[in-house]
Amino acid sequence: MSSVTITIDNIKVEAEPDSTVLEAAKKVGIKIPTLCAWPEIKHIPGACRVCVVEVEKMPNLVASCVYPVNEGMVVKTNTERVRKARRMNVELLLANHPPECNFCIRGGNCELQKVAEQVGVKTVRFEYPVFNKEEMIDQSSPSIVRDNRKCINCHRCITVCESIQTAEVLTAAWRGSDVRVVPAFDLPLNETNCTNCGQCVMACPVGALYEKDDVDEVWKALQDPSKHVVVQEAPAIRAALGEEFGMPPGSLVTGKMIAALRRLGFDKVFDTNFTADLTIIEEGNELLKRVKTGGVLPLITSCSPGWIKFCEHFYPDLLEHLSTCKSPQQMFGAMAKTYYAEYAGIDPKDITVVSIMPCTAKKFEAQRPEMCDSGYRDVDYVLTTRELARMIKEAGIDFINLPNEAYDAPMGQYTGAATIFGVTGGVMEAALRTVYAVVTGENLKDLNIRPVRGLEGLKEATIPVGELGNVKVAVAHGLGNARKIMDQIREGKSDYHFIEIMACPGGCIAGGGEPIPTNNEIRTLRTEALYLDDVEVQDFRQSHENPAIKEAYDKFLKEPLGHKSHRLLHTHYTKRGLELPHKE
């Protein structure tokens, strides 16, 4: 069907027939305020009524985010009636919202604040209700805090959890002024099938959802003279941290990040990329072993803890497909309290391991009871990118003007293959580079495996690998796409050998702990930064080439899939089953 012509504020607009008034207005530069509308979701609930407009011949104002365009429609977005209605709607939202802006975690980055300014709210004429914090703040999860006092019922978190991640943890309960967003049966979050991915946090326009804050615990560890505190940072951090200090998205700030961590007081600054390379060695050999011995295929990556918990809940019958490798974060913790402790001559009980992660689910992963094979908890504390930025600001560090510094030995050297772990398809690409070299004795002619790159939800490739023949692989990011692949496996329709799954759309560069906002444009820029690091910054681009990894095997681990590596670097999973059923 051809486009339709409508008039918005006396401007003729050509619009697609299935588009909304809001979308049409954007085409001609008219900014209608919104809260429930969000570019990441297609099914907008139209709940907040902030985007109301006048449509000629319609008796009532309509929500432009859901109202479809029609041929000849005449729309007014800036009449007195519209302005009054918007101000009233925002004022009512503010009246039911605790006035904690000065110390709210989203202070200065709150969409409700910005919309209130945009529509001209200058005062709230209604009394604020008395909130019971104990009843309305759920801190049961190790990863995510729910503060229902601040919820504005925009339903963005519900839509993301349901339509993108397909976990369906959150729902609207009760009616009228009592309506709230809660898990089913109003259960605590840790008693549901929540994967801790944090995409609800990224969707929330206010401070109703945020990461569990461990900053104070890390400060205590840093100030304890009896503790030797080491830190690791995931690859995605270096491509996103700069945004918290006003730098453009995709700024690669590795050297400044290292310098900042030293100034915060960490005794050693290492890198998760070291154990990302280690993961490739172990996981690549696991794949080869399964292919050669008739093991369970396809092998599926185990780096993403949100994905792992999703599989434990929704596909417990398919857990044997998961790689037994711990994630790089957990491998690092185990190596820090064994290999590094031996290297440095430090009692492991005195070593505190802090992780800087783009992922809220990493907080949950660090607390899993399986993650203590060193004899101690592998990772003691996990901070998100946002939490690290808050620490740097609190310490008064001028991040932008810091010099570039280098990582410490022996767990700071890494390859470009490890860096691209932070993007969707990166683990697959890194693994294929090494598997090909191990099987054939030579490198791929082109180390850039482009078919597994990009933001398409499902990607696949077939790579000829010497005597193994054609190795068929797939990549999925976002749990909704993971569900599609897992359903194929369950139905016996999958012919893949190896599958990479990341819980978050875009991979770790868009994890639940990354700077807000995160959208596809920002995902692309962060991704490009990591590919740049792979190609132009690192001396080595394949995990098996990392001299520090070779040394770790020679002096400590001895061999991939050996006794020591199996004990320290591999794990098992839990059949959790379905607390809450998924509805088609």
matplotlib code that plots the C-alpha trace (Angstrom):
import matplotlib.pyplot as plt

x = [0.0, 1.3, 2.0, -0.7, -0.6, -1.4, -1.0, 0.8, 0.9, 0.2, 3.0, 2.2, 3.8, 4.1, 3.8, 3.7, 0.2, 1.1, 2.9, 1.8, 1.3, 4.4, 6.5, 5.1, 5.8, 9.5, 9.9, 9.3, 11.3, 8.3, 9.3, 6.3, 7.2, 7.0, 7.7, 6.2, 7.3, 10.8, 12.7, 13.8, 10.2, 7.6, 4.5, 4.1, 1.5, 0.4, 0.1, 1.6, -0.6, 2.2, 2.3, -1.4, -2.3, -5.4, -6.8, -9.4, -13.0, -11.9, -13.7, -10.8, -7.1, -5.3, -1.9, 0.3, 2.6, -0.2, -2.7, -2.4, -2.1, -5.0, -5.2, -6.1, -5.7, -5.1, -3.1, -2.3, 0.5, 0.9, -2.6, -3.5, -5.6, -2.7, -0.2, -2.5, -3.3, 0.4, 1.3, -1.5, -0.5, 3.1, 2.2, 0.1, 3.0, 5.2, 2.7, 2.9, 6.7, 9.0, 10.8, 14.3, 15.8, 18.9, 20.1, 18.2, 20.4, 19.0, 19.3, 20.4, 19.6, 15.9, 13.4, 10.6, 12.7, 13.4, 9.8, 8.6, 10.9, 9.9, 6.1, 6.7, 5.8, 6.8, 5.1, 3.2, -0.1, -0.9, 0.3, 2.9, 1.7, 3.5, 5.5, 6.4, 9.9, 9.9, 6.8, 7.7, 11.5, 12.5, 16.2, 15.9, 17.9, 21.7, 21.6, 18.5, 16.6, 12.9, 11.7, 8.0, 7.7, 9.3, 7.5, 5.4, 3.6, 5.0, 5.2, 8.5, 10.1, 7.1, 7.3, 11.1, 11.0, 8.0, 8.7, 12.5, 13.7, 10.6, 11.1, 7.8, 8.8, 6.9, 3.3, 0.8, -1.2, -4.3, -6.3, -6.8, -4.6, -3.3, -1.9, 1.7, 4.3, 5.4, 6.5, 3.6, 1.9, 3.9, 6.8, 10.3, 12.4, 14.8, 11.9, 11.0, 12.5, 14.3, 17.6, 19.1, 20.0, 19.1, 17.4, 14.4, 16.9, 17.9, 14.3, 13.2, 12.9, 13.3, 14.9, 12.3, 14.8, 18.6, 21.6, 22.3, 25.1, 28.3, 30.4, 30.6, 31.8, 34.5, 35.6, 35.9, 38.1, 40.3, 40.8, 41.6, 45.4, 45.1, 43.6, 45.4, 42.7, 42.9, 40.5, 39.5, 37.5, 35.3, 36.1, 32.9, 33.9, 36.7, 34.2, 31.5, 33.0, 33.9, 30.3, 29.8, 32.3, 30.8, 32.9, 31.3, 29.9, 32.5, 35.5, 38.1, 39.4, 41.5, 44.6, 42.6, 40.5, 43.6, 45.0, 41.7, 41.6, 45.2, 44.2, 41.2, 43.7, 43.6, 46.8, 46.9, 45.0, 44.4, 42.0, 39.1, 40.5, 43.3, 40.8, 38.7, 41.7, 41.9, 38.2, 38.8, 41.6, 39.4, 36.1, 37.8, 39.3, 36.0, 34.3, 37.0, 36.7, 32.9, 33.1, 35.8, 34.3, 30.6, 29.8, 26.6, 26.2, 25.6, 28.0, 26.6, 28.7, 28.5, 30.0, 26.7, 25.2, 21.8, 21.6, 22.7, 20.0, 17.4, 18.5, 18.3, 14.7, 13.2, 15.4, 16.6, 16.4, 19.1, 21.7, 24.1, 24.5, 26.1, 29.9, 31.2, 33.6, 33.1, 32.7, 35.9, 34.9, 34.8, 37.9, 39.7, 38.7, 39.8, 43.1, 43.7, 43.3, 45.5, 47.9, 48.4, 48.5, 51.3, 53.0, 53.0, 53.5, 50.2, 47.9, 44.7, 42.5, 44.0, 43.2, 40.0, 38.8, 36.7, 35.1, 34.0, 31.3, 28.7, 26.3, 24.0, 23.8, 27.5, 26.6, 24.3, 26.9, 29.6, 27.4, 26.6, 27.6, 29.5, 31.9, 34.4, 36.8, 39.9, 38.8, 37.4, 34.7, 36.2, 34.9, 34.2, 32.5, 31.0, 30.6, 28.8, 30.2, 27.9, 29.1, 32.8, 32.0, 30.4, 33.5, 35.7, 33.6, 33.4, 37.2, 37.5, 39.5, 39.7, 39.1, 39.3, 42.7, 44.3, 47.4, 47.2, 48.6, 49.3, 48.0, 50.0, 51.5, 50.8, 47.1, 47.0, 48.1, 45.4, 44.7, 42.2, 40.2, 39.5, 38.5, 35.7, 34.1, 32.2, 30.1, 27.6, 29.4, 32.7, 33.1, 32.2, 34.7, 37.5, 36.8, 36.8, 40.1, 41.8, 39.9, 40.9, 44.6, 44.6, 43.0, 44.9, 48.1, 47.7, 45.7, 42.5, 43.3, 41.0, 40.6, 37.6, 34.7, 32.0, 29.0, 28.8, 29.0, 26.2, 23.0, 20.8, 19.1, 20.2, 23.3, 24.9, 28.0, 29.7, 33.5, 35.6, 38.0, 40.4, 39.7, 36.6, 35.0, 32.3, 31.7, 28.2, 27.8, 25.1, 24.9, 21.9, 21.7, 18.7, 16.9, 14.0, 16.3, 17.9, 14.5, 14.1, 17.4, 16.7, 13.3, 14.9, 17.3, 14.5, 12.6, 15.6, 15.8, 19.2, 22.3, 24.7, 28.0, 28.6, 26.3, 27.0, 24.3, 24.4, 21.5, 21.6, 20.7, 24.0, 26.0, 27.9, 28.4, 24.7, 24.5, 22.3, 25.1, 26.2, 25.6, 22.1, 20.9, 21.9, 20.4, 21.3, 23.4, 25.3, 25.7, 27.2, 29.7, 30.8, 31.1, 33.3, 35.6, 36.2, 36.8, 39.3, 41.1, 41.3, 42.7, 44.8, 45.8, 46.7, 49.9, 48.1, 44.6, 44.3, 43.9, 46.4, 49.1, 48.9, 52.3, 50.8, 48.3, 51.1, 53.0, 50.0, 49.7, 53.5, 53.9, 50.5, 47.6, 49.8, 47.2, 43.7, 41.0, 43.6, 43.0, 43.8, 42.0, 38.9, 38.9, 39.4, 37.9, 34.9, 31.6, 28.0, 24.5, 21.3, 17.9, 15.7, 12.6, 9.8, 8.6, 6.5, 5.2, 5.9, 2.7, 2.9]
y = [0.0, 3.5, 6.1, 8.3, 12.1, 13.7, 17.2, 17.8, 21.4, 22.7, 20.6, 18.0, 14.6, 11.4, 8.5, 4.7, 3.4, 1.2, 3.9, 6.1, 9.8, 9.9, 8.3, 10.7, 13.7, 12.6, 12.7, 16.4, 17.2, 17.6, 16.3, 14.9, 14.0, 10.3, 7.9, 4.5, 4.7, 3.3, 2.6, -0.9, -2.2, -2.6, -3.2, 0.1, 0.0, 3.7, 3.7, 7.0, 9.4, 12.0, 12.0, 13.1, 15.2, 16.6, 14.9, 16.8, 15.4, 13.3, 14.3, 13.2, 13.5, 10.5, 8.9, 9.6, 6.6, 4.1, 6.1, 5.0, 7.5, 7.8, 9.6, 13.2, 13.2, 16.7, 16.7, 19.5, 18.8, 22.2, 23.5, 24.8, 21.8, 19.4, 21.4, 21.4, 17.7, 16.8, 18.9, 17.3, 13.8, 14.4, 16.2, 13.2, 10.9, 13.1, 13.3, 9.5, 9.5, 10.0, 13.4, 11.9, 13.3, 14.7, 11.2, 8.9, 6.6, 8.0, 11.7, 13.7, 10.8, 10.4, 10.5, 11.7, 14.7, 15.5, 15.2, 17.3, 20.1, 19.6, 20.0, 22.9, 21.4, 24.0, 22.6, 19.6, 20.6, 17.3, 15.7, 13.0, 9.7, 8.0, 5.1, 2.0, 1.2, -2.3, -3.3, -1.5, -2.1, -5.6, -6.3, -10.1, -10.5, -10.4, -8.4, -6.1, -3.9, -3.1, 0.1, 0.2, 3.7, 5.1, 3.0, 5.1, 2.2, 2.8, -1.0, -0.8, -3.4, -5.8, -5.5, -6.0, -9.0, -10.5, -9.7, -9.5, -11.7, -14.0, -14.7, -13.0, -12.3, -9.0, -8.1, -5.4, -6.2, -4.7, -1.9, 1.9, 3.9, 0.7, -0.8, -1.9, -3.8, -6.9, -10.5, -13.0, -13.6, -10.6, -12.9, -11.6, -11.4, -14.1, -16.6, -16.2, -17.3, -13.9, -14.4, -11.2, -10.0, -6.4, -5.5, -4.3, -1.8, -0.5, 0.0, 1.7, 5.5, 6.2, 4.7, 2.0, -0.7, -0.6, -2.8, -4.0, -1.6, -3.1, 0.0, 0.4, -3.2, -2.6, 0.6, -1.4, -4.0, -1.3, 0.3, -2.9, -3.2, -7.0, -7.5, -7.7, -6.5, -7.3, -6.2, -7.5, -5.7, -7.3, -6.3, -4.3, -1.9, -0.2, 0.7, 2.2, 3.6, 6.9, 7.7, 8.1, 11.0, 12.7, 11.0, 9.9, 6.3, 3.9, 5.7, 3.1, 4.1, 1.0, 3.0, 5.6, 2.8, 1.1, 4.4, 5.1, 1.7, 2.2, 5.5, 3.9, 1.8, -1.7, -3.5, -5.2, -4.3, -7.4, -8.1, -10.5, -10.8, -12.9, -15.6, -15.0, -16.3, -19.1, -19.9, -20.2, -22.8, -24.9, -24.5, -25.0, -28.3, -29.3, -28.8, -30.8, -33.6, -33.8, -33.8, -36.6, -38.8, -38.4, -36.2, -34.1, -31.6, -28.8, -27.4, -24.1, -21.4, -20.7, -17.2, -15.4, -16.1, -14.6, -17.1, -20.0, -19.2, -18.9, -22.4, -23.8, -22.5, -23.1, -25.9, -28.0, -31.0, -29.5, -28.6, -31.2, -29.1, -26.3, -26.1, -27.0, -24.1, -21.4, -17.9, -15.8, -13.9, -17.0, -18.5, -15.4, -15.6, -19.3, -18.5, -15.4, -17.4, -20.3, -19.4, -15.8, -16.5, -19.0, -16.6, -13.7, -15.7, -14.5, -16.5, -16.8, -16.0, -12.5, -12.0, -10.1, -10.4, -7.5, -7.7, -4.8, -6.1, -4.8, -7.3, -7.4, -11.2, -11.5, -10.5, -13.5, -15.7, -14.8, -15.9, -19.3, -22.0, -23.9, -21.0, -21.8, -24.4, -22.6, -23.3, -19.8, -17.8, -17.3, -13.7, -11.6, -8.5, -7.5, -3.9, -2.7, -0.1, 2.4, 1.5, 1.9, 5.3, 6.4, 5.3, 7.3, 10.4, 9.9, 9.7, 13.0, 11.5, 13.5, 10.6, 12.3, 13.7, 10.5, 9.1, 5.7, 3.0, -0.8, -3.9, -5.9, -9.3, -12.2, -11.9, -8.8, -9.8, -10.7, -11.0, -9.3, -12.5, -11.9, -8.3, -9.3, -11.4, -8.2, -8.3, -10.7, -13.3, -12.5, -15.7, -17.7, -15.8, -16.2, -19.9, -20.6, -18.8, -21.2, -24.3, -23.9, -23.4, -26.4, -28.8, -27.6, -26.3, -23.0, -19.9, -18.9, -16.8, -14.1, -13.9, -11.6, -14.0, -11.6, -13.9, -14.1, -10.3, -7.7, -7.0, -9.5, -11.6, -15.0, -15.6, -18.7, -19.7, -22.8, -23.0, -25.8, -27.0, -29.5, -33.1, -32.0, -31.0, -28.3, -26.9, -25.3, -22.6, -20.2, -17.1, -15.7, -12.7, -11.7, -14.5, -14.5, -15.5, -18.1, -19.6, -20.0, -22.0, -24.1, -25.0, -26.3, -28.4, -29.8, -30.7, -32.5, -30.0, -28.5, -29.5, -27.0, -28.1, -25.0, -22.2, -18.9, -17.4, -14.0, -13.0, -9.3, -7.9, -6.9, -8.9, -7.6, -4.1, -3.7, -5.6, -4.6, -2.7, -0.5, 3.3, 4.4, 5.0, 2.0, 1.8, 0.2, 3.3, 3.1, -0.7, -0.3, 2.3, 0.2, -2.8, -0.9, 0.1, -3.5, -4.6, -1.7, -3.0, -6.5, -5.3, -2.3, -2.3, -5.9, -7.7, -11.0, -11.8, -15.5, -16.8, -19.6, -17.1, -15.3, -15.7, -15.3, -18.1, -20.4, -19.6, -20.4, -23.8, -24.5, -23.5, -24.3, -25.8, -28.2, -29.0, -28.1, -30.2, -31.7, -32.5, -29.1, -27.1, -29.4, -28.8, -25.0, -23.9, -26.1, -26.4, -27.9, -26.4, -26.7, -28.0, -25.2, -25.9, -23.5, -21.4, -19.5, -20.9, -19.2, -18.6, -18.6]
z = [0.0, -0.9, 1.8, 3.3, 3.6, 6.9, 8.3, 11.6, 12.9, 9.3, 7.9, 5.2, 6.1, 3.9, 6.3, 6.1, 6.4, 9.4, 11.3, 14.2, 14.6, 16.8, 14.1, 11.5, 13.7, 14.1, 10.3, 10.3, 13.4, 15.8, 19.2, 21.1, 24.7, 25.6, 28.5, 27.6, 24.0, 23.5, 20.3, 21.5, 21.7, 18.9, 21.1, 22.9, 25.6, 25.3, 29.1, 30.2, 28.1, 28.0, 24.2, 23.7, 20.7, 19.1, 16.0, 14.0, 14.5, 17.5, 20.7, 23.0, 22.9, 21.6, 22.5, 19.5, 20.2, 19.4, 17.3, 13.6, 10.8, 8.3, 4.9, 5.3, 9.1, 10.7, 13.9, 16.4, 18.8, 20.6, 21.4, 24.9, 25.5, 24.6, 26.8, 29.8, 29.5, 29.2, 32.2, 34.2, 33.3, 34.2, 37.4, 38.5, 37.8, 39.9, 42.7, 43.1, 42.9, 45.9, 45.7, 46.0, 42.8, 44.5, 45.6, 43.2, 41.2, 38.0, 39.1, 36.1, 33.8, 34.5, 31.6, 34.0, 35.0, 31.3, 30.3, 33.2, 32.0, 28.4, 29.1, 31.5, 34.9, 37.5, 40.6, 41.9, 43.4, 45.1, 48.3, 48.0, 49.5, 52.4, 51.1, 53.0, 51.9, 53.3, 51.3, 48.1, 47.7, 46.7, 47.3, 47.2, 44.0, 44.0, 40.8, 40.5, 43.0, 42.3, 43.9, 43.2, 44.9, 41.7, 39.1, 36.7, 35.2, 31.7, 31.3, 29.3, 31.6, 31.1, 27.3, 27.2, 29.5, 27.6, 23.9, 23.7, 26.5, 26.6, 30.3, 31.3, 34.8, 35.3, 35.0, 35.9, 39.1, 40.8, 39.3, 39.2, 41.5, 43.1, 39.9, 40.2, 38.2, 40.0, 39.4, 39.1, 42.5, 43.8, 44.5, 45.4, 42.3, 43.4, 43.7, 40.0, 36.7, 36.4, 34.5, 36.1, 32.6, 33.5, 30.3, 32.4, 34.0, 30.6, 29.7, 32.9, 32.4, 36.1, 39.2, 39.7, 38.6, 39.1, 39.8, 43.3, 44.4, 45.8, 45.8, 49.5, 50.0, 47.4, 49.2, 52.4, 50.7, 49.2, 52.6, 54.4, 54.7, 55.2, 51.8, 48.4, 46.1, 42.4, 39.6, 36.3, 33.6, 30.9, 27.3, 26.8, 29.6, 27.7, 24.9, 27.1, 30.3, 28.6, 28.0, 31.8, 31.5, 28.5, 25.9, 22.6, 22.5, 21.2, 22.7, 23.5, 27.0, 28.0, 29.2, 31.1, 32.7, 34.0, 35.3, 37.1, 38.7, 40.1, 41.5, 43.2, 45.1, 43.5, 44.1, 40.7, 37.6, 35.5, 32.6, 32.0, 28.5, 29.8, 30.8, 27.7, 25.8, 28.4, 27.8, 24.0, 24.7, 27.0, 25.0, 21.7, 22.9, 24.4, 21.0, 19.3, 21.8, 21.4, 17.6, 17.6, 20.3, 19.4, 22.3, 22.7, 19.9, 19.3, 22.0, 23.3, 24.9, 28.6, 28.9, 29.6, 33.0, 32.1, 29.2, 31.5, 34.0, 31.2, 30.0, 33.5, 33.9, 30.4, 28.9, 31.8, 29.6, 27.3, 29.8, 28.5, 25.4, 27.4, 27.5, 31.0, 30.8, 33.4, 32.1, 31.8, 34.9, 37.0, 35.4, 36.4, 40.0, 40.2, 38.6, 40.8, 43.9, 42.7, 39.9, 40.8, 44.5, 43.9, 41.4, 43.9, 47.1, 48.7, 50.8, 48.7, 51.8, 51.7, 48.0, 47.1, 43.5, 42.1, 38.6, 36.5, 34.3, 31.7, 33.1, 36.2, 35.9, 36.7, 40.3, 40.5, 38.8, 41.3, 44.2, 42.7, 45.1, 42.4, 41.9, 44.7, 43.2, 44.4, 48.0, 48.2, 46.5, 43.0, 42.6, 45.7, 44.3, 40.9, 39.9, 36.7, 34.4, 36.0, 39.5, 38.5, 37.0, 40.3, 42.2, 39.9, 40.3, 44.1, 44.2, 42.3, 39.5, 36.3, 34.0, 30.6, 31.3, 32.8, 31.0, 29.4, 31.5, 31.0, 32.7, 35.3, 34.8, 34.8, 34.0, 31.9, 28.5, 25.9, 22.2, 19.9, 20.0, 23.7, 23.1, 20.7, 23.4, 24.2, 21.0, 19.7, 17.5, 19.1, 21.1, 18.0, 15.9, 18.5, 18.9, 15.2, 14.8, 17.3, 16.4, 12.7, 13.7, 16.1, 13.5, 10.4, 11.8, 10.0, 10.3, 8.6, 5.5, 6.8, 10.6, 10.2, 10.2, 9.0, 8.7, 12.5, 13.0, 13.1, 15.0, 13.2, 15.9, 14.4, 12.3, 11.0, 9.0, 7.7, 8.0, 6.4, 9.1, 7.7, 8.7, 10.6, 7.3, 7.3, 10.8, 11.0, 13.6, 14.8, 16.9, 18.8, 21.0, 23.1, 24.9, 22.5, 19.8, 22.1, 22.6, 18.8, 18.5, 21.7, 20.3, 17.2, 19.2, 21.4, 18.2, 16.7, 13.9, 14.6, 12.6, 14.1, 15.7, 17.8, 19.0, 20.7, 22.8, 24.6, 26.9, 25.9, 22.5, 20.9, 23.4, 26.4, 24.9, 25.7, 29.0, 31.9, 33.6, 30.7, 30.5, 29.9, 27.2, 25.0, 21.5, 18.2, 17.2, 20.4, 20.2, 16.7, 17.9, 20.9, 18.7, 16.2, 19.1, 20.1, 16.5, 16.2, 19.3, 17.7, 14.4, 15.2, 18.8, 19.8, 18.9, 18.6, 17.3, 18.2, 21.8, 21.4, 20.5, 23.9, 25.5, 29.0, 28.3, 27.1, 30.3, 32.5, 30.9, 31.1, 34.7, 36.2, 34.2, 32.2, 29.5, 28.2, 29.7, 32.1, 35.7, 37.1, 34.4, 34.8, 38.6, 38.4, 35.1, 34.5, 36.3, 36.2, 36.0, 37.9, 36.6, 37.9, 35.8, 35.1, 38.0, 35.5, 32.2, 28.9, 26.9, 23.1]

ax = plt.figure().add_subplot(projection="3d")
ax.plot(x, y, z, "-o")
ax.set_aspect("equal")
plt.show()
